[in-house]
Amino acid sequence: MELVWLEDLSALAEYGSFVRAAEARHVTQPAFSRRVRSLENWMGVELFVRTPQGATLTEAGRQILPSAQEAARHLYRMRNEAQEVAGMAARSLKFAATHSLSFTFFPKWLRSSENAALIEAVQLHSDSMAVCEQMLIHGQVQFLLCHRHPDVPPLLAPDQFISKTVGEDVLVPLASTSTRFGTTPAALPYLAYTHESGLGRIVAHRLRGKEDYLHLKPLFSSHLAAVLMSMALESKGVAWLPKSLTEQEVLEGRLVRALDESWDIPLEIHLTRPKAQLSQAAEAFWGEAGGGGGLALGGRAG
């Protein structure tokens, strides 16, 4: 049994595709497939049903997935505890944050923390929402910082993780002043988020059933808000972009509203952690982090 096998199990269950899961795990697809098969051989049962459309968990796979995820987190906690006893990680914190928050919100928020001065080291892993969620599930980080919307719950088990609001943001439909939308509303070029993006899940929820009404014409997609902003600045279309990321561009008049304020999407910035006990430094940081008490992940934020 290897730890990476447990992480591969969770990744394949998340993505439902060997190709996409292998990309997220930063290995080749053949190597990833061999590792999944090795886990199945060790278990003595098939964990996935393989079809041309992808991979889905078998009944046995669904049964063991929560235990496998908890086992991975337990191993990482055991390593952290050993490092703390040895004095190597007594006051270090590990965060996963989505790209846009890594560049905008995270540095200022960390500096403003009441007990930031007591932290000796911080590790920040910046990636897509899907990868950040997997890092938290596997116990590779103690905290996840991401955008949230009350009507779009994260893909995290509510009985294993808790969350609190530490900030606010808003998605605004923006475009360059020189963007050409055509003489009719039937050609509104749309810059979209991919499925790996947490913002993409939120925008997709808001626009579900309204694409035809808005005459959106998908032109380009990326999981990075910064990439979509660059495309918008190049007059390639309209994108729902975080206000925190685009304040300067809007102030300078390089980006303007493409739709009225009724199409804005209010966001909360959430800090999420496992319910299981963290290190003393991590628990102290959680207690001081802004936003009050923890929220159940499935619940509506206040």
Disulfide bonds with the S-S distance in Angstrom:
none
